[in-house]
Amino acid sequence: MKIIKRKIFKKLVLTFLVTMACMVTNAQKFEKYFPKKDLTTVGVYYYPEHWDESQWDRDLKKIAEMGFEFTHFGEFAWAQLEPQEGVYDFKWLDKAVAIATKYKLKIVMCTSTATPPVWLVRKHPDVLVTYEDGTKSDHGSRQHASFSSNYYRSYSLKMVEQLAKKYGNNKNIIGWQIDNEPARFLDYGADAQQRYRNWLKEKYQNIDTLNKAWGNSFWSGIYSDFSEINIPLHKEWGMNLHSQLDHYRFSDKETATFLDSQAAVIRKYVSKDQWITSNYRPAYDESFIGMSTEFDFDCYTRYMVYGGSFGIGKNGYRLGDYAAIGMANDFFRPLKGMYGCMELQPGQVNWGSINPQPLPGSVRMWLWHVFAGGSKFECTYRFRAPLYGYEQYHYGIVGTDGVTPTPGGLEFSQFIKEIETLRKNYNAKAELPDYYLKRKTGILFNPDNVIGIDLNKQTKEWNTINHFLKYYKASKSIGAPVDFVRDTTDFSRYPFLIVPAYQMIDQKLIDKLTLYAKNGGNLIMSCRSGIQNRQGHLWEAKFYEPIWSLIGSQIESYDLLMPHSPGAIKFENQEFAWTSWGDLLKPNKGTEIWATYQGDFYAGTASVVSHKLGKGTVTYVGTDSKNGDLEKQVIRKLYKQQNAPIEDYPEGVMIDYRDGFGIAVNYSDKPYNFNLPKDAKIIFGTQSIKTADVLVWKY
């Protein structure tokens, strides 16, 4: 027994040392790419192929004069880089690179796989995406070639290889962007069909295992061979949910491996000083984000004002949702240890349902908000406003005359100057405040669960991402630093761990969460967590039974209400409305009842419960409230109970700390008076933070 214990101990020590070594290696790598003393760097997209060569020098000089430190070339230029099959033209790009170098601008070089040239799609129309209804995409748009096309996957690497050979050792190129806002393709082409079958065969090995996983005895769905399986029709009523879930998984893997294949080719030729990444739209139901193993880090794009986000108050639509940037920061940073924002809205856009002007000051505030989460760079699309094409009317850093800075351009320049001031105040020895770290919170996330729930919501009142946002916003309202974490994360790094709507679970994770609490962690789980196994099957047991001992309560059933007849939850003499999901709890002896249902046939039944487990606690919130106020009050109670120092920030006010600085931004429609620590030194702003304004202080 002692020998076994020693072996286990040695294994744990080895695992710890390997983990620490990886963390140190990553830190050193990021320091090489982005020196800490620089804090961040700011860039802007430029498209030399869109403008007469006689203007390139003027434009790139202007970029440098406005303070930008890098630019971004080539993401949509395949037709210019390879005008004919196998014929490459880099002369124009060489000239643009040389001019950028003259003005001391660094460059992010991009692969152009989002826009294949017409000669390629006409000669090989099979590379085009085939939609569910049988129609095909065509040349003239972007992202019209499928990542599941065998020919496209192989041919595109030839162009990527030529780029890497040409610019891999150019000292002025700091990094590479693969593709542009990579997408998940639900392609129904012949190659996609065969690749899907191959993927299923590799995953399940034999058809009987697949039949069991998909529950194919239901509705006579049995297959006798993988060759009989077609890609599921997602718009077809009643289609097998498990096959749909697997199709999303397959499609995400296709995207990730396509990106990785490009990165692997680039890695063969480029300097070790050049990093590789891509820029994702923060779509939280796409598991390919963060899946690419060849990337050094991951980046996101953010557009805040486009008619789809109303914000707070009458003019809130001019600022956007106050959690959008913060959640992207906290989602992308933990994926590989750092992040950048590759596209941040510079002003009015053209592609939204309604395209209003942002409120003056908003662009600068967004920049500071991106920076606050730890970003190593901020970049914007684009320098010059386009005169033609789909994105006419989209603002740039300068207007349609190519010279006059736009309001957003001036705000970018202001931010750049402010970062220069911040660099002078940087203290390399600064650490995060202790009171801030005591409320550090992890939010457990798995895209599989988001997809699985959304395939079978049970009620139109439910919104999975909004459910996550309720807990995220509640955590930020008390001033907690937040990381979105995965199953493989070391939970012990977080005094508090929130597990919202984690529908598909297994015993391994249940045991890990149990150990987390027993060792002193404070676990918060929400409704819909643990009702299914990892295959998306309900347990052959009572509802949620595998998590009963973890949460200290049985869950007898759940209810879903009609929108015209909301229910009420009573929590500490306050009532909170709900309609979308309510778990009916029967707590064990020793488990505290924190909230109960009101005014229905199960009035008095527990809705929120909490109990001690080992050295820690487990709280289960069985209801999804209408506006998130219940979730906020539960979090406040738990953190106070655990003596975590908390704040009380109003909706729209976001505060973060990094590199010895505190940053506060205000998306609300009212000024906010911030109580600074006694030893704080204001760098920018005032303690009364106006709408769309920023306060930055050194602590």
C-alpha positions in Angstrom: 0.0 0.0 0.0 2.8 2.4 0.8 4.5 1.6 -2.5 1.2 2.4 -4.3 0.8 5.7 -2.4 4.4 6.7 -3.3 3.8 5.9 -7.0 0.6 8.0 -6.9 2.5 10.9 -5.1 5.3 10.7 -7.7 2.8 10.8 -10.5 1.0 13.8 -9.0 4.3 15.6 -8.5 5.4 14.9 -12.1 2.0 16.1 -13.4 2.4 19.3 -11.4 5.9 19.9 -12.7 4.9 19.3 -16.3 2.0 21.7 -15.9 4.2 24.4 -14.4 6.9 23.9 -17.1 4.2 24.4 -19.8 3.0 27.5 -18.1 6.5 28.9 -17.8 7.2 28.0 -21.5 4.0 29.7 -22.6 4.8 32.8 -20.6 8.3 33.0 -22.1 6.9 32.5 -25.6 4.3 35.3 -25.2 6.9 37.6 -23.7 9.0 37.0 -26.8 6.1 38.0 -29.0 4.7 40.7 -26.9 7.1 42.2 -24.3 5.3 42.9 -21.0 6.7 46.4 -20.8 4.8 47.3 -24.0 1.5 46.3 -22.3 -0.3 46.1 -25.6 0.1 47.1 -29.3 -2.4 48.5 -31.7 -2.8 47.8 -35.4 -5.1 48.4 -38.4 -6.1 46.4 -41.5 -4.8 47.7 -44.8 -5.7 46.4 -48.3 -3.1 47.6 -50.8 -4.9 45.6 -53.5 -7.9 48.0 -53.1 -6.1 51.2 -53.9 -3.9 52.6 -56.6 -0.2 52.0 -55.8 0.5 55.7 -55.9 -1.5 56.0 -52.7 0.2 53.3 -50.7 3.1 55.4 -49.4 0.7 58.2 -48.3 -1.6 55.7 -46.6 1.0 53.7 -44.7 2.8 56.8 -43.6 -0.6 58.1 -42.3 -1.1 54.8 -40.4 2.3 55.3 -38.7 1.7 59.0 -38.0 -1.6 58.1 -36.2 0.4 55.9 -33.8 -0.4 52.4 -35.1 2.4 50.0 -34.6 1.4 47.2 -37.0 -0.8 46.6 -40.1 -2.5 43.6 -41.6 -2.2 42.3 -45.2 -3.5 39.7 -47.6 -6.6 38.0 -46.0 -8.8 38.4 -49.1 -6.2 38.6 -51.8 -5.9 35.1 -53.3 -6.9 36.3 -56.8 -4.1 38.8 -56.7 -1.5 36.4 -55.2 -2.3 33.6 -57.6 -4.0 35.2 -60.7 -3.7 31.8 -62.6 -3.3 28.3 -61.4 0.3 27.8 -60.2 1.3 31.4 -61.2 2.1 33.5 -58.2 2.6 37.3 -58.1 4.2 38.7 -54.9 5.6 41.8 -56.5 2.8 44.1 -55.4 2.8 42.6 -51.8 6.6 42.9 -51.7 6.2 46.6 -52.4 3.5 47.1 -49.7 5.7 45.2 -47.2 8.7 47.4 -48.1 6.7 50.6 -47.6 5.3 49.4 -44.2 8.9 48.6 -43.2 10.0 52.1 -44.2 7.5 53.5 -41.7 8.5 51.0 -39.0 5.1 49.3 -39.2 5.1 45.6 -38.3 2.9 43.3 -40.3 0.5 40.5 -39.7 0.4 38.3 -42.8 -2.8 36.4 -43.7 -3.7 33.4 -45.7 -6.5 34.1 -48.2 -8.4 30.9 -47.9 -11.7 32.7 -47.1 -11.8 34.0 -50.7 -10.8 31.4 -53.4 -10.3 32.9 -56.9 -12.9 32.3 -59.6 -10.6 30.2 -61.8 -10.4 27.7 -58.9 -14.1 27.3 -58.3 -15.0 27.2 -62.0 -12.4 24.5 -62.7 -13.4 22.6 -59.5 -17.0 23.5 -58.7 -17.0 20.6 -56.2 -15.1 22.8 -53.7 -18.2 25.0 -53.3 -20.4 24.4 -50.3 -23.6 22.4 -51.0 -26.5 23.4 -48.7 -29.1 21.2 -47.2 -31.6 22.0 -49.9 -29.1 20.9 -52.6 -28.2 24.4 -53.8 -24.6 25.5 -54.0 -22.7 28.6 -53.0 -20.9 30.5 -55.8 -18.0 32.9 -56.5 -18.7 36.5 -55.6 -19.0 36.2 -51.8 -16.6 34.8 -49.3 -16.2 31.6 -47.4 -17.9 29.8 -50.2 -15.5 26.9 -50.4 -16.0 24.0 -48.1 -13.4 22.8 -45.5 -14.6 19.3 -46.3 -13.6 19.4 -50.0 -10.6 17.1 -50.3 -9.3 19.1 -53.3 -9.8 22.5 -51.6 -8.0 21.3 -48.5 -5.0 20.1 -50.4 -4.8 22.8 -53.1 -5.1 25.7 -50.7 -2.0 24.5 -48.9 0.1 25.2 -52.0 -0.7 28.9 -51.9 -0.1 28.9 -48.1 3.2 27.2 -48.6 4.3 29.8 -51.2 3.4 32.6 -48.8 5.3 31.0 -46.0 8.4 30.4 -48.1 8.3 34.0 -49.3 7.8 35.8 -46.0 8.7 33.3 -43.3 12.0 34.9 -42.4 11.0 38.6 -43.0 11.8 40.2 -39.7 9.1 42.8 -40.1 6.3 40.2 -40.1 5.4 39.5 -36.5 2.7 36.9 -37.1 0.2 35.0 -39.3 -3.5 35.0 -39.4 -5.1 31.8 -40.8 -8.2 32.3 -42.9 -10.7 35.0 -41.7 -13.4 34.5 -39.1 -13.5 30.7 -39.8 -16.9 29.2 -40.0 -18.6 25.9 -39.3 -19.7 24.5 -42.7 -22.8 22.2 -42.7 -21.8 21.0 -46.2 -23.8 18.3 -48.0 -21.3 17.7 -50.8 -20.0 14.3 -51.8 -16.6 14.8 -50.1 -18.3 16.0 -46.9 -20.6 13.0 -47.0 -17.7 10.5 -47.2 -15.6 12.3 -44.7 -18.5 12.3 -42.3 -18.9 8.5 -42.6 -15.2 8.0 -42.2 -15.3 10.2 -39.0 -18.2 8.2 -37.6 -16.4 4.9 -38.3 -13.2 6.1 -36.6 -15.2 7.3 -33.6 -17.5 4.3 -33.1 -15.4 1.5 -34.7 -18.5 -0.6 -35.4 -22.1 0.1 -36.4 -23.7 -1.5 -33.4 -21.9 1.0 -31.1 -23.2 3.9 -33.3 -26.7 2.5 -33.2 -26.6 2.4 -29.4 -25.1 5.9 -29.1 -27.7 7.4 -31.5 -30.6 5.4 -29.9 -31.5 4.1 -33.4 -33.9 1.5 -32.1 -36.3 4.5 -31.8 -38.4 5.1 -34.9 -36.8 2.1 -36.8 -33.5 4.0 -37.2 -31.2 1.0 -37.2 -28.2 1.1 -39.7 -26.4 -2.1 -40.8 -23.4 -0.3 -42.3 -21.7 3.1 -42.2 -22.2 3.5 -45.9 -26.0 3.8 -45.3 -25.6 7.0 -43.2 -26.3 10.3 -44.8 -25.6 13.7 -43.3 -28.6 14.6 -41.1 -31.1 17.2 -42.4 -31.2 19.9 -39.7 -34.3 21.5 -41.0 -36.2 18.2 -41.2 -38.7 17.8 -38.3 -38.0 14.9 -36.1 -34.5 14.2 -37.3 -32.4 12.1 -34.9 -31.0 14.6 -32.4 -27.9 12.5 -31.7 -26.9 12.3 -35.3 -27.3 16.1 -35.5 -25.1 16.6 -32.5 -22.4 14.4 -34.1 -22.7 16.3 -37.4 -22.0 19.5 -35.5 -19.0 17.8 -33.8 -17.7 16.6 -37.2 -18.1 20.0 -38.9 -16.3 21.7 -36.0 -13.4 19.2 -36.3 -13.2 19.9 -40.1 -12.8 23.6 -39.4 -10.1 23.0 -36.7 -8.1 20.5 -38.7 -8.3 22.7 -41.9 -6.8 25.6 -39.9 -4.2 23.3 -38.3 -3.1 22.0 -41.6 -2.3 25.6 -42.8 -0.5 26.4 -39.5 1.6 23.2 -39.8 2.7 24.2 -43.3 3.5 27.8 -42.2 5.4 26.5 -39.2 7.9 24.6 -41.5 9.2 27.9 -43.0 8.7 30.7 -40.6 10.9 32.2 -38.0 10.3 31.2 -34.4 9.7 34.9 -33.7 6.5 34.8 -35.8 3.3 33.7 -34.1 0.3 31.9 -35.7 -3.4 32.5 -34.8 -6.8 33.1 -36.4 -9.6 35.6 -35.7 -12.9 34.0 -34.5 -16.3 35.5 -34.1 -17.3 34.7 -30.4 -19.9 32.2 -31.2 -20.2 30.1 -28.1 -21.8 27.1 -29.7 -18.9 26.4 -32.0 -16.4 24.0 -30.5 -13.7 24.6 -33.1 -12.8 27.8 -31.3 -9.7 26.9 -29.3 -9.5 23.4 -30.8 -6.7 24.1 -33.2 -3.5 22.7 -31.6 -1.1 24.4 -33.9 -2.0 28.0 -32.9 0.1 30.0 -30.4 -3.1 31.7 -29.2 -6.6 32.6 -30.3 -8.1 36.0 -31.2 -11.6 37.3 -31.5 -13.5 40.0 -33.5 -16.0 42.3 -31.9 -18.6 44.6 -33.4 -20.8 46.3 -30.8 -23.2 48.5 -32.6 -25.1 47.0 -35.5 -28.8 47.2 -34.7 -28.8 43.8 -32.8 -27.7 45.0 -29.4 -29.8 47.5 -27.4 -27.6 48.1 -24.4 -28.8 50.1 -21.4 -31.2 53.0 -21.6 -32.4 55.1 -24.6 -29.0 55.4 -26.2 -27.7 52.0 -25.2 -27.9 50.7 -28.7 -25.0 53.2 -29.5 -22.8 51.4 -26.9 -23.8 47.8 -27.2 -24.1 45.0 -24.6 -21.8 45.8 -21.8 -20.9 42.1 -21.3 -20.0 41.4 -24.9 -16.3 42.4 -24.8 -15.8 41.3 -21.2 -17.1 37.8 -22.0 -15.0 37.5 -25.1 -11.9 38.5 -23.0 -12.7 36.0 -20.3 -13.6 33.2 -22.8 -10.6 33.6 -25.1 -7.8 34.3 -22.5 -8.0 30.9 -20.8 -7.9 28.9 -24.0 -4.1 29.2 -24.5 -3.1 31.8 -21.9 -3.4 35.0 -23.9 -5.5 36.6 -26.6 -5.8 39.6 -28.9 -8.7 41.4 -30.6 -8.1 41.2 -34.3 -11.1 43.3 -35.3 -12.7 46.0 -33.2 -15.4 48.1 -34.7 -14.0 51.6 -35.7 -17.3 53.3 -36.1 -20.5 52.9 -38.1 -20.9 49.6 -40.0 -22.9 48.6 -43.0 -24.1 45.0 -42.6 -26.3 45.2 -39.5 -30.1 45.2 -39.5 -29.8 48.9 -38.6 -26.4 50.7 -38.7 -26.4 53.6 -36.2 -23.4 55.8 -35.2 -21.7 54.7 -32.0 -22.0 57.2 -29.1 -18.9 59.5 -29.0 -16.3 58.0 -26.8 -17.6 54.4 -27.3 -14.7 53.3 -29.5 -12.1 54.4 -27.0 -14.1 52.8 -24.2 -14.3 49.5 -26.2 -10.5 49.6 -26.7 -9.9 50.1 -23.0 -12.4 47.3 -22.2 -10.5 44.9 -24.5 -7.2 45.9 -22.9 -8.6 45.5 -19.4 -9.0 41.8 -19.8 -5.3 41.3 -20.6 -5.3 41.6 -24.4 -1.8 41.8 -26.0 -3.1 43.7 -29.0 -6.1 45.5 -30.4 -6.6 45.8 -34.2 -9.3 47.3 -36.3 -10.9 46.6 -39.6 -10.1 48.8 -41.5 -7.9 51.9 -42.3 -9.7 53.2 -45.4 -13.4 53.2 -45.7 -14.3 51.1 -48.8 -15.7 52.8 -51.9 -17.1 49.7 -53.5 -18.1 46.1 -52.6 -20.4 44.6 -50.1 -19.1 46.7 -47.2 -19.8 50.2 -48.7 -20.7 52.6 -45.9 -18.5 50.7 -43.4 -16.4 53.3 -41.5 -12.6 53.1 -41.4 -10.0 55.0 -39.5 -10.0 57.5 -42.3 -13.0 58.4 -44.4 -13.8 58.0 -48.1 -11.4 60.7 -49.1 -8.6 58.5 -47.8 -7.2 61.3 -45.6 -9.6 62.7 -43.0 -9.7 60.7 -39.7 -13.1 59.5 -38.7 -14.4 60.0 -35.1 -13.4 56.4 -34.4 -10.0 57.0 -36.0 -9.4 59.9 -33.6 -10.4 57.7 -30.7 -8.0 55.0 -31.7 -5.2 57.6 -31.9 -6.2 58.9 -28.4 -6.1 55.3 -27.0 -2.6 54.8 -28.6 -1.3 57.9 -26.9 -2.8 56.9 -23.6 -1.1 53.5 -23.8 2.2 55.3 -24.3 1.6 57.2 -21.1 0.6 53.9 -19.4 3.9 52.3 -20.4 5.7 55.0 -18.5 3.8 54.2 -15.4 4.2 50.4 -15.7 5.6 48.5 -12.7 6.9 45.0 -13.7 6.6 43.9 -10.0 2.9 44.8 -9.7 0.6 41.9 -8.7 -3.1 41.6 -8.7 -4.8 42.8 -5.5 -5.5 40.1 -2.9 -9.1 41.1 -2.4 -9.6 40.7 -6.2 -8.2 37.2 -6.3 -10.2 36.1 -3.3 -13.3 36.3 -5.5 -11.8 34.7 -8.6 -14.4 32.7 -10.4 -14.4 29.9 -13.0 -17.4 29.3 -15.2 -17.4 25.8 -16.6 -18.2 25.7 -20.3 -18.6 23.0 -22.9 -19.9 23.8 -26.5 -21.3 20.3 -26.7 -23.8 21.2 -24.0 -24.8 24.4 -25.7 -25.5 22.5 -29.0 -27.2 19.7 -27.2 -29.6 21.9 -25.3 -30.3 24.1 -28.3 -31.3 21.0 -30.4 -33.9 20.1 -27.8 -34.8 23.2 -25.7 -38.2 22.0 -24.5 -39.4 25.6 -24.3 -39.1 28.7 -26.6 -38.6 30.7 -23.4 -35.1 29.2 -22.9 -31.9 30.9 -24.2 -28.7 29.0 -23.4 -26.2 31.8 -23.9 -28.4 34.3 -22.0 -28.4 31.8 -19.2 -24.6 31.9 -19.1 -24.7 35.6 -19.3 -26.9 35.8 -16.2 -24.1 34.2 -14.2 -21.4 36.0 -15.9 -22.9 39.4 -15.4 -23.7 38.6 -11.8 -20.1 37.6 -11.2 -18.8 40.8 -12.8 -21.2 42.9 -10.7 -19.4 41.9 -7.5 -16.1 42.6 -9.1 -15.0 39.0 -9.6 -12.2 38.1 -12.1 -13.7 35.4 -14.4 -12.3 32.6 -16.5 -14.4 30.4 -18.7 -12.9 27.0 -18.0 -13.1 23.5 -19.4 -13.4 20.0 -18.0 -9.6 19.6 -18.0 -9.0 22.7 -16.1 -7.5 22.6 -12.6 -10.6 23.8 -10.7 -8.6 24.3 -7.4 -7.3 27.6 -8.8 -10.7 29.1 -8.3 -12.3 29.8 -4.9 -15.7 29.8 -6.7 -16.8 27.6 -9.7 -20.1 28.1 -11.5 -21.5 25.3 -13.6 -24.4 26.7 -15.6 -26.7 24.3 -17.5 -24.1 21.6 -17.9 -26.7 19.1 -19.4 -24.4 16.2 -20.5 -22.1 15.0 -17.8 -20.3 11.8 -16.8 -19.2 10.2 -13.5 -15.7 11.4 -14.0 -16.7 15.0 -13.9 -19.1 14.5 -11.1 -16.3 13.0 -9.1 -14.0 15.9 -10.0 -16.6 18.5 -8.9 -17.2 16.6 -5.7 -13.5 16.6 -4.9 -13.3 20.3 -5.7 -15.9 21.1 -3.1 -14.6 18.6 -0.5 -11.2 20.3 -0.8 -12.7 23.7 0.0 -14.1 25.0 -3.3 -17.5 26.7 -3.5 -19.5 25.1 -6.3 -22.6 26.7 -7.9 -24.6 24.5 -10.3 -27.7 25.7 -12.2 -30.8 24.0 -13.6 -30.5 21.5 -16.4 -27.0 20.4 -15.1 -26.5 16.6 -15.1 -29.8 15.4 -16.5 -28.1 13.5 -19.4 -25.0 11.4 -19.9 -22.2 12.4 -22.4 -24.1 10.7 -25.3 -27.1 13.0 -24.7 -29.2 10.2 -23.2 -31.3 10.6 -20.1 -30.0 8.5 -17.3 -31.7 5.2 -16.7 -32.5 6.4 -13.2 -34.6 9.1 -11.6 -34.2 12.6 -12.9 -30.7 13.9 -12.3 -30.0 11.1 -9.8 -26.2 10.8 -10.5 -25.7 14.4 -9.1 -28.1 14.1 -6.1 -25.3 13.4 -3.6 -23.2 16.2 -5.0 -26.0 18.9 -4.7 -27.4 17.5 -1.4 -30.9 17.2 -2.9 -33.1 15.1 -5.0 -34.7 16.6 -8.1 -38.2 15.2 -8.4 -39.1 16.8 -11.7 -39.0 20.1 -13.6 -41.6 22.5 -14.9 -41.8 24.9 -18.0 -44.2 27.8 -17.9 -46.2 29.7 -20.5 -44.9 33.2 -21.3 -48.3 34.8 -20.4 -48.2 33.1 -16.9 -44.9 33.5 -15.2 -44.1 31.9 -11.9 -42.4 33.4 -8.8 -39.5 32.4 -6.7 -39.2 33.7 -3.1 -35.6 34.4 -2.0 -35.0 36.3 1.2 -38.4 38.0 1.1 -38.0 39.1 -2.5 -39.9 37.6 -5.4 -38.3 36.8 -8.8 -40.2 35.9 -12.0 -39.4 32.9 -14.1 -40.9 30.9 -17.1 -38.2 28.9 -18.9 -37.0 26.1 -16.6 -37.6 25.2 -13.0 -36.2 22.1 -11.2 -38.4 21.0 -8.3 -36.0 20.1 -5.4 -36.4 17.8 -2.4 -33.3 18.6 -0.2 -31.6 16.1 2.0 -31.3 16.5 5.7 -28.7 19.2 6.4 -29.2 21.0 3.1 -30.4 24.6 3.5 -33.4 25.8 1.4 -32.6 29.3 0.1 -35.5 29.9 -2.2 -39.0 28.3 -2.9 -41.6 28.4 -5.6 -44.7 30.5 -5.0 -48.3 30.4 -6.2 -48.5 27.1 -8.1 -49.6 23.5 -7.3 -46.0 22.9 -6.0 -45.8 26.1 -4.0 -43.3 25.8 -1.2 -41.1 23.4 -3.1 -37.4 24.3 -2.9 -35.9 26.1 -5.9 -32.4 27.0 -4.6 -30.5 24.8 -2.1 -27.1 24.9 -0.5 -25.1 22.5 1.7 -21.6 22.0 3.0 -19.5 19.3 1.4 -16.2 18.5 3.0 -14.4 21.8 3.4 -16.4 23.5 0.7 -20.0 24.2 -0.3 -22.4 23.2 -3.1 -25.3 25.5 -4.1 -27.8 24.4 -6.7 -30.0 27.1 -8.4 -32.9 25.1 -9.9 -34.5 28.0 -11.8 -33.7 30.2 -14.7 -35.0 33.6 -13.7 -36.4 36.1 -16.2 -33.7 38.8 -15.9 -31.0 37.2 -13.9 -31.7 39.0 -10.6 -32.2 35.8 -8.7 -28.9 34.4 -9.9 -27.2 37.7 -8.9 -28.6 37.6 -5.3 -27.7 33.9 -4.9 -24.1 34.7 -5.9 -23.9 37.7 -3.5 -25.2 35.6 -0.6 -22.7 32.8 -1.2 -19.7 35.1 -1.6 -20.6 37.0 1.5 -21.1 33.8 3.4 -17.6 32.7 2.4 -16.1 36.1 3.5 -15.0 37.0 -0.1 -14.7 40.8 -0.3 -17.3 41.8 -3.0 -18.3 45.0 -4.7 -21.7 46.2 -5.9 -21.3 47.6 -9.4 -24.4 48.7 -11.2 -25.4 47.2 -14.5 -23.2 48.5 -17.2 -20.1 49.2 -15.1 -17.2 46.8 -15.6 -14.0 46.8 -13.6 -10.8 44.7 -14.2 -7.2 44.8 -13.1 -4.0 44.0 -15.0 -0.3 44.9 -14.9 -0.7 47.1 -11.8 -3.6 49.1 -13.2 -7.3 49.2 -12.6 -9.6 49.9 -15.5 -13.3 50.9 -15.1 -15.7 51.4 -18.1 -19.3 52.7 -18.0 -21.9 51.4 -20.5 -24.8 52.6 -18.4 -26.9 55.6 -19.0 -25.9 57.3 -15.7 -22.6 58.6 -14.3 -21.0 56.2 -11.7 -19.0 57.5 -8.7 -16.2 55.0 -8.2 -14.6 54.6 -4.7 -10.9 54.3 -5.4 -8.5 52.6 -3.0 -6.6 55.1 -0.8 -3.3 54.4 -2.5 -4.6 54.7 -6.0 -3.2 57.2 -8.5 -5.5 58.3 -11.3 -3.9 58.1 -14.8 -7.0 58.9 -16.9 -10.5 60.0 -16.1 -12.2 61.0 -12.9 -13.9 59.1 -10.1 -17.3 60.2 -11.6 -17.3 58.0 -14.7 -19.7 59.3 -17.3 -21.5 57.2 -19.9 -19.0 55.8 -22.5 -16.1 57.0 -20.4 -13.1 55.3 -18.8 -11.2 55.5 -15.5 -7.7 54.1 -15.3 -5.7 54.2 -12.1 -2.4 52.8 -10.8 -2.5 50.8 -7.5 
